[in-house]
């Protein structure tokens, strides 16, 4: 489904809404150009999962772990990776889809594609507008509940 955010706060709220429906083992793959709002989205999901720490972009560490209220949250930024071999040799690959939730920016850098995931593609529009496509994959009965929760943010359709 496609959603529209008119501000950073609204992007955070969309992510927070999604985050309330994530469970241990889920992965959120965040796509979009530099400055699209992937880190804002990751912070929104993490807040919904009870992460209270300040979350900076983990650009220089590849992965930053956080304690959530119920389970761990791992925030990945794979922008600097040269491919999936580099992720494998870093030892971080086994953290993806493990206990807790993985929030992964730039998953295409290492061809990350876990079986249970939410694909989030954020596109910059004019001013602060963001077009956010959210596609749950293999989440079975939770997909409809996620879409229902996100309904207030749906993009208006053109007739």
N, CA, C and O atoms as a GROMACS GRO file, in nm:
protein
  636
    1UNK      N    1   0.084  -0.118   0.000
    1UNK     CA    2   0.000   0.000   0.000
    1UNK      C    3   0.088   0.124   0.000
    1UNK      O    4   0.204   0.122   0.042
    2UNK      N    5   0.031   0.231  -0.047
    2UNK     CA    6   0.104   0.358  -0.058
    2UNK      C    7   0.048   0.457   0.044
    2UNK      O    8  -0.073   0.473   0.061
    3UNK      N    9   0.142   0.524   0.112
    3UNK     CA   10   0.108   0.620   0.215
    3UNK      C   11   0.179   0.752   0.186
    3UNK      O   12   0.284   0.754   0.121
    4UNK      N   13   0.122   0.862   0.236
    4UNK     CA   14   0.181   0.994   0.215
    4UNK      C   15   0.213   1.055   0.350
    4UNK      O   16   0.129   1.057   0.441
    5UNK      N   17   0.335   1.104   0.363
    5UNK     CA   18   0.378   1.176   0.481
    5UNK      C   19   0.412   1.319   0.440
    5UNK      O   20   0.480   1.341   0.340
    6UNK      N   21   0.364   1.414   0.516
    6UNK     CA   22   0.389   1.554   0.483
    6UNK      C   23   0.494   1.618   0.574
    6UNK      O   24   0.523   1.737   0.564
    7UNK      N   25   0.551   1.535   0.664
    7UNK     CA   26   0.653   1.588   0.755
    7UNK      C   27   0.734   1.473   0.814
    7UNK      O   28   0.694   1.357   0.805
    8UNK      N   29   0.846   1.508   0.874
    8UNK     CA   30   0.927   1.407   0.943
    8UNK      C   31   0.847   1.344   1.057
    8UNK      O   32   0.856   1.224   1.080
    9UNK      N   33   0.770   1.426   1.128
    9UNK     CA   34   0.689   1.375   1.239
    9UNK      C   35   0.585   1.274   1.188
    9UNK      O   36   0.559   1.174   1.255
   10UNK      N   37   0.527   1.301   1.073
   10UNK     CA   38   0.429   1.208   1.018
   10UNK      C   39   0.495   1.078   0.970
   10UNK      O   40   0.438   0.970   0.986
   11UNK      N   41   0.615   1.088   0.912
   11UNK     CA   42   0.690   0.967   0.874
   11UNK      C   43   0.717   0.883   0.998
   11UNK      O   44   0.701   0.761   0.996
   12UNK      N   45   0.757   0.949   1.106
   12UNK     CA   46   0.781   0.881   1.232
   12UNK      C   47   0.654   0.813   1.281
   12UNK      O   48   0.659   0.700   1.330
   13UNK      N   49   0.539   0.880   1.269
   13UNK     CA   50   0.412   0.824   1.316
   13UNK      C   51   0.369   0.703   1.232
   13UNK      O   52   0.318   0.605   1.287
   14UNK      N   53   0.391   0.707   1.101
   14UNK     CA   54   0.360   0.592   1.015
   14UNK      C   55   0.444   0.473   1.059
   14UNK      O   56   0.394   0.362   1.073
   15UNK      N   57   0.574   0.498   1.081
   15UNK     CA   58   0.664   0.391   1.124
   15UNK      C   59   0.626   0.338   1.261
   15UNK      O   60   0.630   0.217   1.285
   16UNK      N   61   0.590   0.427   1.352
   16UNK     CA   62   0.547   0.387   1.487
   16UNK      C   63   0.425   0.295   1.477
   16UNK      O   64   0.416   0.194   1.546
   17UNK      N   65   0.331   0.332   1.391
   17UNK     CA   66   0.210   0.252   1.371
   17UNK      C   67   0.246   0.113   1.320
   17UNK      O   68   0.194   0.013   1.369
   18UNK      N   69   0.335   0.106   1.222
   18UNK     CA   70   0.381  -0.023   1.172
   18UNK      C   71   0.452  -0.100   1.283
   18UNK      O   72   0.427  -0.219   1.302
   19UNK      N   73   0.541  -0.033   1.354
   19UNK     CA   74   0.621  -0.097   1.458
   19UNK      C   75   0.538  -0.166   1.565
   19UNK      O   76   0.582  -0.267   1.621
   20UNK      N   77   0.420  -0.114   1.594
   20UNK     CA   78   0.333  -0.176   1.695
   20UNK      C   79   0.286  -0.315   1.652
   20UNK      O   80   0.235  -0.391   1.734
   21UNK      N   81   0.301  -0.348   1.523
   21UNK     CA   82   0.255  -0.477   1.471
   21UNK      C   83   0.369  -0.574   1.441
   21UNK      O   84   0.347  -0.682   1.386
   22UNK      N   85   0.491  -0.535   1.476
   22UNK     CA   86   0.606  -0.622   1.451
   22UNK      C   87   0.625  -0.719   1.567
   22UNK      O   88   0.597  -0.686   1.683
   23UNK      N   89   0.674  -0.837   1.534
   23UNK     CA   90   0.701  -0.939   1.636
   23UNK      C   91   0.844  -0.989   1.618
   23UNK      O   92   0.908  -0.963   1.516
   24UNK      N   93   0.891  -1.060   1.716
   24UNK     CA   94   1.026  -1.114   1.712
   24UNK      C   95   1.047  -1.199   1.587
   24UNK      O   96   0.965  -1.285   1.554
   25UNK      N   97   1.157  -1.173   1.518
   25UNK     CA   98   1.190  -1.242   1.394
   25UNK      C   99   1.160  -1.159   1.270
   25UNK      O  100   1.208  -1.191   1.161
   26UNK      N  101   1.081  -1.052   1.285
   26UNK     CA  102   1.047  -0.966   1.171
   26UNK      C  103   1.166  -0.882   1.128
   26UNK      O  104   1.252  -0.844   1.208
   27UNK      N  105   1.169  -0.853   0.999
   27UNK     CA  106   1.270  -0.765   0.941
   27UNK      C  107   1.199  -0.656   0.862
   27UNK      O  108   1.104  -0.684   0.789
   28UNK      N  109   1.244  -0.533   0.877
   28UNK     CA  110   1.193  -0.421   0.799
   28UNK      C  111   1.306  -0.376   0.708
   28UNK      O  112   1.410  -0.331   0.755
   29UNK      N  113   1.284  -0.388   0.577
   29UNK     CA  114   1.384  -0.348   0.478
   29UNK      C  115   1.349  -0.208   0.431
   29UNK      O  116   1.239  -0.184   0.380
   30UNK      N  117   1.443  -0.115   0.447
   30UNK     CA  118   1.419   0.025   0.417
   30UNK      C  119   1.496   0.069   0.293
   30UNK      O  120   1.619   0.070   0.292
   31UNK      N  121   1.420   0.104   0.188
   31UNK     CA  122   1.477   0.148   0.061
   31UNK      C  123   1.449   0.297   0.042
   31UNK      O  124   1.350   0.350   0.092
   32UNK      N  125   1.536   0.363  -0.032
   32UNK     CA  126   1.516   0.504  -0.064
   32UNK      C  127   1.650   0.572  -0.080
   32UNK      O  128   1.752   0.525  -0.028
   33UNK      N  129   1.649   0.682  -0.151
   33UNK     CA  130   1.774   0.754  -0.175
   33UNK      C  131   1.823   0.820  -0.046
   33UNK      O  132   1.752   0.823   0.055
   34UNK      N  133   1.944   0.871  -0.050
   34UNK     CA  134   2.000   0.942   0.065
   34UNK      C  135   1.906   1.056   0.104
   34UNK      O  136   1.859   1.131   0.019
   35UNK      N  137   1.878   1.067   0.233
   35UNK     CA  138   1.793   1.175   0.282
   35UNK      C  139   1.644   1.151   0.266
   35UNK      O  140   1.565   1.241   0.291
   36UNK      N  141   1.605   1.032   0.224
   36UNK     CA  142   1.462   1.003   0.203
   36UNK      C  143   1.386   0.990   0.335
   36UNK      O  144   1.266   1.018   0.340
   37UNK      N  145   1.454   0.948   0.440
   37UNK     CA  146   1.388   0.932   0.569
   37UNK      C  147   1.392   0.790   0.625
   37UNK      O  148   1.312   0.754   0.710
   38UNK      N  149   1.486   0.711   0.576
   38UNK     CA  150   1.498   0.572   0.623
   38UNK      C  151   1.530   0.566   0.772
   38UNK      O  152   1.471   0.486   0.845
   39UNK      N  153   1.621   0.650   0.818
   39UNK     CA  154   1.657   0.649   0.961
   39UNK      C  155   1.542   0.700   1.047
   39UNK      O  156   1.521   0.650   1.157
   40UNK      N  157   1.468   0.798   0.998
   40UNK     CA  158   1.350   0.847   1.070
   40UNK      C  159   1.249   0.734   1.085
   40UNK      O  160   1.191   0.715   1.192
   41UNK      N  161   1.230   0.659   0.977
   41UNK     CA  162   1.137   0.546   0.979
   41UNK      C  163   1.185   0.440   1.078
   41UNK      O  164   1.105   0.387   1.156
   42UNK      N  165   1.313   0.408   1.075
   42UNK     CA  166   1.368   0.309   1.168
   42UNK      C  167   1.347   0.353   1.313
   42UNK      O  168   1.310   0.272   1.398
   43UNK      N  169   1.370   0.481   1.341
   43UNK     CA  170   1.350   0.531   1.478
   43UNK      C  171   1.203   0.519   1.520
   43UNK      O  172   1.174   0.487   1.636
   44UNK      N  173   1.110   0.545   1.428
   44UNK     CA  174   0.968   0.533   1.460
   44UNK      C  175   0.930   0.390   1.496
   44UNK      O  176   0.860   0.367   1.594
   45UNK      N  177   0.978   0.293   1.418
   45UNK     CA  178   0.952   0.152   1.448
   45UNK      C  179   1.012   0.115   1.584
   45UNK      O  180   0.947   0.049   1.665
   46UNK      N  181   1.134   0.158   1.607
   46UNK     CA  182   1.204   0.124   1.731
   46UNK      C  183   1.132   0.181   1.854
   46UNK      O  184   1.123   0.115   1.957
   47UNK      N  185   1.082   0.303   1.843
   47UNK     CA  186   1.009   0.364   1.955
   47UNK      C  187   0.885   0.280   1.989
   47UNK      O  188   0.853   0.259   2.106
   48UNK      N  189   0.815   0.233   1.885
   48UNK     CA  190   0.697   0.150   1.907
   48UNK      C  191   0.733   0.019   1.977
   48UNK      O  192   0.650  -0.040   2.045
   49UNK      N  193   0.856  -0.026   1.960
   49UNK     CA  194   0.902  -0.150   2.021
   49UNK      C  195   0.966  -0.127   2.158
   49UNK      O  196   1.020  -0.219   2.219
   50UNK      N  197   0.959  -0.003   2.205
   50UNK     CA  198   1.006   0.027   2.339
   50UNK      C  199   1.151   0.068   2.351
   50UNK      O  200   1.206   0.068   2.461
   51UNK      N  201   1.216   0.102   2.239
   51UNK     CA  202   1.354   0.150   2.246
   51UNK      C  203   1.351   0.295   2.295
   51UNK      O  204   1.285   0.380   2.236
   52UNK      N  205   1.422   0.320   2.402
   52UNK     CA  206   1.424   0.454   2.462
   52UNK      C  207   1.554   0.530   2.432
   52UNK      O  208   1.559   0.652   2.447
   53UNK      N  209   1.658   0.458   2.391
   53UNK     CA  210   1.787   0.520   2.361
   53UNK      C  211   1.776   0.614   2.241
   53UNK      O  212   1.688   0.598   2.156
   54UNK      N  213   1.867   0.710   2.236
   54UNK     CA  214   1.879   0.795   2.118
   54UNK      C  215   1.936   0.708   2.006
   54UNK      O  216   2.035   0.638   2.027
   55UNK      N  217   1.875   0.713   1.889
   55UNK     CA  218   1.918   0.628   1.778
   55UNK      C  219   1.982   0.714   1.668
   55UNK      O  220   1.911   0.781   1.592
   56UNK      N  221   2.112   0.711   1.662
   56UNK     CA  222   2.183   0.776   1.552
   56UNK      C  223   2.192   0.677   1.438
   56UNK      O  224   2.176   0.557   1.459
   57UNK      N  225   2.216   0.724   1.317
   57UNK     CA  226   2.235   0.632   1.205
   57UNK      C  227   2.361   0.551   1.231
   57UNK      O  228   2.464   0.608   1.265
   58UNK      N  229   2.355   0.419   1.214
   58UNK     CA  230   2.471   0.334   1.241
   58UNK      C  231   2.567   0.324   1.123
   58UNK      O  232   2.634   0.222   1.107
   59UNK      N  233   2.576   0.427   1.040
   59UNK     CA  234   2.653   0.423   0.915
   59UNK      C  235   2.795   0.370   0.929
   59UNK      O  236   2.846   0.305   0.837
   60UNK      N  237   2.858   0.395   1.040
   60UNK     CA  238   2.998   0.356   1.052
   60UNK      C  239   3.018   0.226   1.129
   60UNK      O  240   3.130   0.179   1.143
   61UNK      N  241   2.909   0.169   1.179
   61UNK     CA  242   2.923   0.045   1.255
   61UNK      C  243   2.847  -0.071   1.192
   61UNK      O  244   2.854  -0.182   1.244
   62UNK      N  245   2.776  -0.051   1.084
   62UNK     CA  246   2.692  -0.148   1.014
   62UNK      C  247   2.568  -0.188   1.094
   62UNK      O  248   2.458  -0.194   1.037
   63UNK      N  249   2.582  -0.214   1.224
   63UNK     CA  250   2.467  -0.254   1.304
   63UNK      C  251   2.480  -0.199   1.444
   63UNK      O  252   2.587  -0.203   1.505
   64UNK      N  253   2.368  -0.147   1.493
   64UNK     CA  254   2.364  -0.097   1.630
   64UNK      C  255   2.251  -0.169   1.703
   64UNK      O  256   2.136  -0.159   1.661
   65UNK      N  257   2.281  -0.241   1.811
   65UNK     CA  258   2.175  -0.310   1.886
   65UNK      C  259   2.111  -0.217   1.991
   65UNK      O  260   2.177  -0.129   2.045
   66UNK      N  261   1.984  -0.240   2.017
   66UNK     CA  262   1.910  -0.165   2.118
   66UNK      C  263   1.823  -0.261   2.197
   66UNK      O  264   1.781  -0.365   2.146
   67UNK      N  265   1.798  -0.226   2.322
   67UNK     CA  266   1.705  -0.304   2.404
   67UNK      C  267   1.567  -0.244   2.390
   67UNK      O  268   1.546  -0.127   2.420
   68UNK      N  269   1.472  -0.326   2.345
   68UNK     CA  270   1.332  -0.286   2.342
   68UNK      C  271   1.265  -0.334   2.468
   68UNK      O  272   1.327  -0.403   2.549
   69UNK      N  273   1.139  -0.299   2.487
   69UNK     CA  274   1.066  -0.342   2.606
   69UNK      C  275   1.049  -0.493   2.613
   69UNK      O  276   1.051  -0.551   2.722
   70UNK      N  277   1.032  -0.558   2.497
   70UNK     CA  278   1.002  -0.701   2.496
   70UNK      C  279   1.116  -0.784   2.437
   70UNK      O  280   1.145  -0.893   2.485
   71UNK      N  281   1.180  -0.732   2.332
   71UNK     CA  282   1.288  -0.805   2.267
   71UNK      C  283   1.386  -0.705   2.204
   71UNK      O  284   1.355  -0.587   2.194
   72UNK      N  285   1.503  -0.753   2.162
   72UNK     CA  286   1.604  -0.663   2.106
   72UNK      C  287   1.563  -0.608   1.969
   72UNK      O  288   1.486  -0.669   1.896
   73UNK      N  289   1.619  -0.493   1.938
   73UNK     CA  290   1.601  -0.429   1.808
   73UNK      C  291   1.741  -0.403   1.753
   73UNK      O  292   1.826  -0.348   1.822
   74UNK      N  293   1.762  -0.443   1.628
   74UNK     CA  294   1.891  -0.419   1.563
   74UNK      C  295   1.869  -0.326   1.444
   74UNK      O  296   1.785  -0.352   1.358
   75UNK      N  297   1.946  -0.218   1.441
   75UNK     CA  298   1.936  -0.119   1.333
   75UNK      C  299   2.060  -0.132   1.246
   75UNK      O  300   2.172  -0.101   1.288
   76UNK      N  301   2.039  -0.177   1.123
   76UNK     CA  302   2.148  -0.197   1.028
   76UNK      C  303   2.151  -0.081   0.928
   76UNK      O  304   2.047  -0.030   0.888
   77UNK      N  305   2.270  -0.042   0.889
   77UNK     CA  306   2.288   0.051   0.776
   77UNK      C  307   2.395  -0.011   0.688
   77UNK      O  308   2.514  -0.008   0.720
   78UNK      N  309   2.352  -0.068   0.575
   78UNK     CA  310   2.442  -0.144   0.488
   78UNK      C  311   2.495  -0.061   0.371
   78UNK      O  312   2.550  -0.117   0.276
   79UNK      N  313   2.478   0.069   0.376
   79UNK     CA  314   2.517   0.157   0.266
   79UNK      C  315   2.661   0.136   0.221
   79UNK      O  316   2.689   0.137   0.101
   80UNK      N  317   2.753   0.118   0.314
   80UNK     CA  318   2.895   0.109   0.282
   80UNK      C  319   2.941  -0.031   0.240
   80UNK      O  320   3.058  -0.049   0.206
   81UNK      N  321   2.852  -0.128   0.242
   81UNK     CA  322   2.891  -0.264   0.204
   81UNK      C  323   2.911  -0.275   0.053
   81UNK      O  324   2.843  -0.208  -0.025
   82UNK      N  325   3.004  -0.360   0.015
   82UNK     CA  326   3.030  -0.382  -0.128
   82UNK      C  327   2.956  -0.504  -0.182
   82UNK      O  328   2.961  -0.530  -0.302
   83UNK      N  329   2.887  -0.579  -0.095
   83UNK     CA  330   2.813  -0.696  -0.141
   83UNK      C  331   2.781  -0.790  -0.028
   83UNK      O  332   2.818  -0.767   0.087
   84UNK      N  333   2.710  -0.899  -0.063
   84UNK     CA  334   2.665  -0.992   0.041
   84UNK      C  335   2.780  -1.067   0.107
   84UNK      O  336   2.768  -1.107   0.223
   85UNK      N  337   2.893  -1.086   0.037
   85UNK     CA  338   3.008  -1.153   0.099
   85UNK      C  339   3.059  -1.074   0.218
   85UNK      O  340   3.096  -1.132   0.320
   86UNK      N  341   3.062  -0.942   0.204
   86UNK     CA  342   3.110  -0.857   0.313
   86UNK      C  343   3.019  -0.869   0.435
   86UNK      O  344   3.067  -0.871   0.548
   87UNK      N  345   2.888  -0.876   0.413
   87UNK     CA  346   2.795  -0.895   0.524
   87UNK      C  347   2.818  -1.030   0.590
   87UNK      O  348   2.821  -1.040   0.712
   88UNK      N  349   2.836  -1.134   0.509
   88UNK     CA  350   2.859  -1.269   0.560
   88UNK      C  351   2.986  -1.272   0.646
   88UNK      O  352   2.984  -1.326   0.757
   89UNK      N  353   3.094  -1.216   0.596
   89UNK     CA  354   3.221  -1.220   0.668
   89UNK      C  355   3.221  -1.132   0.793
   89UNK      O  356   3.302  -1.152   0.883
   90UNK      N  357   3.131  -1.034   0.798
   90UNK     CA  358   3.121  -0.950   0.918
   90UNK      C  359   3.057  -1.026   1.034
   90UNK      O  360   3.070  -0.987   1.149
   91UNK      N  361   2.987  -1.137   1.002
   91UNK     CA  362   2.918  -1.214   1.104
   91UNK      C  363   2.781  -1.160   1.139
   91UNK      O  364   2.711  -1.217   1.222
   92UNK      N  365   2.742  -1.050   1.076
   92UNK     CA  366   2.614  -0.988   1.108
   92UNK      C  367   2.496  -1.054   1.037
   92UNK      O  368   2.382  -1.037   1.079
   93UNK      N  369   2.522  -1.129   0.933
   93UNK     CA  370   2.415  -1.192   0.856
   93UNK      C  371   2.326  -1.278   0.947
   93UNK      O  372   2.204  -1.282   0.929
   94UNK      N  373   2.387  -1.347   1.043
   94UNK     CA  374   2.310  -1.435   1.131
   94UNK      C  375   2.220  -1.357   1.228
   94UNK      O  376   2.132  -1.416   1.290
   95UNK      N  377   2.242  -1.227   1.242
   95UNK     CA  378   2.157  -1.144   1.328
   95UNK      C  379   2.025  -1.109   1.261
   95UNK      O  380   1.927  -1.076   1.329
   96UNK      N  381   2.021  -1.115   1.128
   96UNK     CA  382   1.902  -1.077   1.052
   96UNK      C  383   1.799  -1.189   1.062
   96UNK      O  384   1.825  -1.303   1.024
   97UNK      N  385   1.681  -1.154   1.115
   97UNK     CA  386   1.576  -1.254   1.134
   97UNK      C  387   1.588  -1.333   1.263
   97UNK      O  388   1.506  -1.420   1.290
   98UNK      N  389   1.690  -1.303   1.342
   98UNK     CA  390   1.707  -1.370   1.471
   98UNK      C  391   1.607  -1.312   1.571
   98UNK      O  392   1.522  -1.231   1.534
   99UNK      N  393   1.617  -1.353   1.697
   99UNK     CA  394   1.528  -1.300   1.800
   99UNK      C  395   1.531  -1.148   1.798
   99UNK      O  396   1.638  -1.087   1.789
  100UNK      N  397   1.415  -1.088   1.805
  100UNK     CA  398   1.404  -0.943   1.800
  100UNK      C  399   1.364  -0.899   1.661
  100UNK      O  400   1.324  -0.980   1.577
  101UNK      N  401   1.374  -0.770   1.637
  101UNK     CA  402   1.337  -0.710   1.508
  101UNK      C  403   1.461  -0.647   1.446
  101UNK      O  404   1.539  -0.581   1.514
  102UNK      N  405   1.477  -0.668   1.315
  102UNK     CA  406   1.587  -0.607   1.241
  102UNK      C  407   1.532  -0.497   1.152
  102UNK      O  408   1.442  -0.520   1.071
  103UNK      N  409   1.587  -0.377   1.166
  103UNK     CA  410   1.552  -0.262   1.082
  103UNK      C  411   1.673  -0.239   0.992
  103UNK      O  412   1.780  -0.202   1.041
  104UNK      N  413   1.657  -0.259   0.861
  104UNK     CA  414   1.773  -0.266   0.772
  104UNK      C  415   1.765  -0.160   0.662
  104UNK      O  416   1.682  -0.169   0.571
  105UNK      N  417   1.851  -0.060   0.673
  105UNK     CA  418   1.863   0.041   0.568
  105UNK      C  419   1.957  -0.010   0.460
  105UNK      O  420   2.057  -0.076   0.490
  106UNK      N  421   1.926   0.019   0.335
  106UNK     CA  422   2.008  -0.020   0.221
  106UNK      C  423   2.025  -0.172   0.208
  106UNK      O  424   2.137  -0.218   0.186
  107UNK      N  425   1.920  -0.252   0.221
  107UNK     CA  426   1.935  -0.397   0.212
  107UNK      C  427   1.986  -0.444   0.076
  107UNK      O  428   2.045  -0.552   0.066
  108UNK      N  429   1.964  -0.366  -0.027
  108UNK     CA  430   2.007  -0.404  -0.162
  108UNK      C  431   2.160  -0.408  -0.174
  108UNK      O  432   2.212  -0.470  -0.266
  109UNK      N  433   2.231  -0.345  -0.083
  109UNK     CA  434   2.377  -0.346  -0.087
  109UNK      C  435   2.434  -0.485  -0.062
  109UNK      O  436   2.545  -0.515  -0.105
  110UNK      N  437   2.356  -0.570   0.007
  110UNK     CA  438   2.404  -0.705   0.038
  110UNK      C  439   2.300  -0.810  -0.002
  110UNK      O  440   2.303  -0.923   0.047
  111UNK      N  441   2.208  -0.773  -0.089
  111UNK     CA  442   2.102  -0.865  -0.134
  111UNK      C  443   2.030  -0.931  -0.017
  111UNK      O  444   2.001  -1.051  -0.022
  112UNK      N  445   2.000  -0.854   0.086
  112UNK     CA  446   1.929  -0.905   0.203
  112UNK      C  447   1.781  -0.919   0.168
  112UNK      O  448   1.717  -0.824   0.123
  113UNK      N  449   1.727  -1.038   0.188
  113UNK     CA  450   1.586  -1.064   0.157
  113UNK      C  451   1.534  -1.180   0.242
  113UNK      O  452   1.510  -1.289   0.190
  114UNK      N  453   1.516  -1.156   0.374
  114UNK     CA  454   1.465  -1.263   0.460
  114UNK      C  455   1.322  -1.301   0.421
  114UNK      O  456   1.251  -1.219   0.363
  115UNK      N  457   1.280  -1.423   0.452
  115UNK     CA  458   1.148  -1.467   0.408
  115UNK      C  459   1.032  -1.388   0.471
  115UNK      O  460   0.935  -1.357   0.402
  116UNK      N  461   1.040  -1.355   0.599
  116UNK     CA  462   0.937  -1.276   0.665
  116UNK      C  463   0.991  -1.134   0.678
  116UNK      O  464   1.091  -1.109   0.745
  117UNK      N  465   0.921  -1.042   0.610
  117UNK     CA  466   0.975  -0.906   0.607
  117UNK      C  467   0.865  -0.805   0.572
  117UNK      O  468   0.757  -0.841   0.527
  118UNK      N  469   0.899  -0.679   0.596
  118UNK     CA  470   0.818  -0.568   0.548
  118UNK      C  471   0.911  -0.485   0.462
  118UNK      O  472   1.015  -0.438   0.510
  119UNK      N  473   0.876  -0.466   0.336
  119UNK     CA  474   0.954  -0.383   0.246
  119UNK      C  475   0.896  -0.242   0.249
  119UNK      O  476   0.777  -0.223   0.224
  120UNK      N  477   0.982  -0.144   0.279
  120UNK     CA  478   0.940  -0.005   0.287
  120UNK      C  479   1.026   0.075   0.190
  120UNK      O  480   1.148   0.080   0.203
  121UNK      N  481   0.960   0.136   0.092
  121UNK     CA  482   1.030   0.218  -0.007
  121UNK      C  483   0.985   0.362   0.012
  121UNK      O  484   0.867   0.393  -0.002
  122UNK      N  485   1.080   0.450   0.044
  122UNK     CA  486   1.047   0.590   0.071
  122UNK      C  487   1.101   0.675  -0.043
  122UNK      O  488   1.219   0.669  -0.077
  123UNK      N  489   1.013   0.754  -0.101
  123UNK     CA  490   1.049   0.840  -0.213
  123UNK      C  491   1.026   0.986  -0.174
  123UNK      O  492   0.921   1.020  -0.120
  124UNK      N  493   1.124   1.070  -0.201
  124UNK     CA  494   1.111   1.212  -0.173
  124UNK      C  495   1.018   1.278  -0.273
  124UNK      O  496   1.028   1.256  -0.394
  125UNK      N  497   0.927   1.357  -0.220
  125UNK     CA  498   0.842   1.439  -0.304
  125UNK      C  499   0.885   1.585  -0.290
  125UNK      O  500   0.996   1.613  -0.245
  126UNK      N  501   0.797   1.676  -0.327
  126UNK     CA  502   0.827   1.819  -0.310
  126UNK      C  503   0.820   1.857  -0.164
  126UNK      O  504   0.742   1.800  -0.087
  127UNK      N  505   0.901   1.954  -0.126
  127UNK     CA  506   0.909   2.002   0.013
  127UNK      C  507   0.940   1.885   0.105
  127UNK      O  508   1.038   1.813   0.081
  128UNK      N  509   0.862   1.863   0.209
  128UNK     CA  510   0.889   1.754   0.304
  128UNK      C  511   0.803   1.631   0.278
  128UNK      O  512   0.803   1.537   0.358
  129UNK      N  513   0.732   1.629   0.167
  129UNK     CA  514   0.643   1.517   0.136
  129UNK      C  515   0.725   1.392   0.105
  129UNK      O  516   0.826   1.397   0.034
  130UNK      N  517   0.679   1.279   0.159
  130UNK     CA  518   0.738   1.149   0.130
  130UNK      C  519   0.627   1.054   0.086
  130UNK      O  520   0.520   1.050   0.147
  131UNK      N  521   0.653   0.979  -0.019
  131UNK     CA  522   0.563   0.874  -0.063
  131UNK      C  523   0.623   0.744  -0.008
  131UNK      O  524   0.738   0.712  -0.038
  132UNK      N  525   0.547   0.673   0.070
  132UNK     CA  526   0.598   0.555   0.139
  132UNK      C  527   0.517   0.433   0.097
  132UNK      O  528   0.398   0.424   0.126
  133UNK      N  529   0.582   0.340   0.028
  133UNK     CA  530   0.519   0.214  -0.009
  133UNK      C  531   0.557   0.109   0.094
  133UNK      O  532   0.676   0.088   0.122
  134UNK      N  533   0.457   0.042   0.150
  134UNK     CA  534   0.480  -0.059   0.253
  134UNK      C  535   0.419  -0.191   0.205
  134UNK      O  536   0.299  -0.199   0.178
  135UNK      N  537   0.504  -0.294   0.196
  135UNK     CA  538   0.459  -0.424   0.149
  135UNK      C  539   0.502  -0.532   0.249
  135UNK      O  540   0.620  -0.568   0.254
  136UNK      N  541   0.408  -0.584   0.329
  136UNK     CA  542   0.440  -0.698   0.416
  136UNK      C  543   0.451  -0.824   0.330
  136UNK      O  544   0.370  -0.847   0.240
  137UNK      N  545   0.552  -0.905   0.357
  137UNK     CA  546   0.574  -1.029   0.281
  137UNK      C  547   0.578  -1.146   0.379
  137UNK      O  548   0.654  -1.145   0.476
  138UNK      N  549   0.495  -1.247   0.352
  138UNK     CA  550   0.486  -1.368   0.434
  138UNK      C  551   0.450  -1.341   0.579
  138UNK      O  552   0.493  -1.413   0.669
  139UNK      N  553   0.370  -1.238   0.601
  139UNK     CA  554   0.327  -1.206   0.738
  139UNK      C  555   0.186  -1.258   0.763
  139UNK      O  556   0.128  -1.233   0.869
  140UNK      N  557   0.132  -1.329   0.666
  140UNK     CA  558   0.004  -1.397   0.674
  140UNK      C  559  -0.106  -1.314   0.737
  140UNK      O  560  -0.142  -1.209   0.682
  141UNK      N  561  -0.159  -1.356   0.848
  141UNK     CA  562  -0.276  -1.290   0.906
  141UNK      C  563  -0.250  -1.149   0.957
  141UNK      O  564  -0.345  -1.075   0.983
  142UNK      N  565  -0.125  -1.108   0.972
  142UNK     CA  566  -0.095  -0.974   1.023
  142UNK      C  567  -0.104  -0.867   0.915
  142UNK      O  568  -0.116  -0.748   0.947
  143UNK      N  569  -0.100  -0.906   0.787
  143UNK     CA  570  -0.101  -0.807   0.678
  143UNK      C  571  -0.225  -0.718   0.684
  143UNK      O  572  -0.213  -0.595   0.677
  144UNK      N  573  -0.342  -0.777   0.698
  144UNK     CA  574  -0.466  -0.699   0.701
  144UNK      C  575  -0.472  -0.608   0.824
  144UNK      O  576  -0.522  -0.496   0.816
  145UNK      N  577  -0.423  -0.656   0.934
  145UNK     CA  578  -0.422  -0.575   1.056
  145UNK      C  579  -0.326  -0.455   1.040
  145UNK      O  580  -0.355  -0.346   1.088
  146UNK      N  581  -0.213  -0.477   0.974
  146UNK     CA  582  -0.118  -0.368   0.947
  146UNK      C  583  -0.182  -0.265   0.855
  146UNK      O  584  -0.176  -0.145   0.882
  147UNK      N  585  -0.244  -0.311   0.746
  147UNK     CA  586  -0.308  -0.219   0.652
  147UNK      C  587  -0.420  -0.140   0.719
  147UNK      O  588  -0.435  -0.021   0.693
  148UNK      N  589  -0.498  -0.204   0.805
  148UNK     CA  590  -0.606  -0.135   0.875
  148UNK      C  591  -0.550  -0.026   0.966
  148UNK      O  592  -0.605   0.084   0.972
  149UNK      N  593  -0.442  -0.055   1.037
  149UNK     CA  594  -0.382   0.044   1.127
  149UNK      C  595  -0.325   0.163   1.050
  149UNK      O  596  -0.326   0.276   1.099
  150UNK      N  597  -0.275   0.137   0.930
  150UNK     CA  598  -0.212   0.243   0.849
  150UNK      C  599  -0.312   0.319   0.761
  150UNK      O  600  -0.274   0.414   0.693
  151UNK      N  601  -0.437   0.278   0.761
  151UNK     CA  602  -0.537   0.340   0.672
  151UNK      C  603  -0.541   0.493   0.680
  151UNK      O  604  -0.557   0.556   0.576
  152UNK      N  605  -0.527   0.556   0.797
  152UNK     CA  606  -0.533   0.703   0.801
  152UNK      C  607  -0.424   0.772   0.718
  152UNK      O  608  -0.436   0.890   0.686
  153UNK      N  609  -0.319   0.701   0.685
  153UNK     CA  610  -0.207   0.760   0.611
  153UNK      C  611  -0.210   0.728   0.462
  153UNK      O  612  -0.122   0.772   0.388
  154UNK      N  613  -0.311   0.653   0.416
  154UNK     CA  614  -0.316   0.612   0.275
  154UNK      C  615  -0.315   0.731   0.182
  154UNK      O  616  -0.374   0.836   0.210
  155UNK      N  617  -0.247   0.712   0.069
  155UNK     CA  618  -0.243   0.814  -0.035
  155UNK      C  619  -0.379   0.819  -0.103
  155UNK      O  620  -0.445   0.716  -0.119
  156UNK      N  621  -0.421   0.937  -0.141
  156UNK     CA  622  -0.546   0.950  -0.215
  156UNK      C  623  -0.525   0.894  -0.355
  156UNK      O  624  -0.423   0.922  -0.419
  157UNK      N  625  -0.619   0.815  -0.402
  157UNK     CA  626  -0.606   0.757  -0.534
  157UNK      C  627  -0.658   0.853  -0.639
  157UNK      O  628  -0.753   0.928  -0.616
  158UNK      N  629  -0.594   0.849  -0.755
  158UNK     CA  630  -0.635   0.932  -0.868
  158UNK      C  631  -0.737   0.856  -0.949
  158UNK      O  632  -0.714   0.739  -0.981
  159UNK      N  633  -0.850   0.916  -0.983
  159UNK     CA  634  -0.951   0.849  -1.068
  159UNK      C  635  -0.941   0.897  -1.209
  159UNK      O  636  -1.017   0.852  -1.295
   0.00000   0.00000   0.00000
